[in-house]
Amino acid sequence: MSLVFLPEDMNWRCEPCGVPIEPGKVELAYLGQVFHVELPVCPKCGAAFVYEELALGRIFEVEQLLEDK
């Protein structure tokens, strides 16, 4: 199962490559836990983009839960 974290506005471009980003599957790891998620990804270089709302919201909450274990 994969979690999907895509912004409402996907009209972004990868700055180094200049191409539009697309939804893509990414593996995130933190404190030995691995999560398969769908994030905005550059189809050219493969860079995944964690937008501010996600980083300060859901990802921060998961970090706190894992650190409290």
Secondary structure as UniProt FT lines:
FT   STRAND          3..4
FT   TURN            15..17
FT   STRAND          22..30
FT   TURN            31..32
FT   STRAND          33..41
FT   TURN            43..45
FT   HELIX           52..54
FT   HELIX           55..59
FT   HELIX           60..68
//
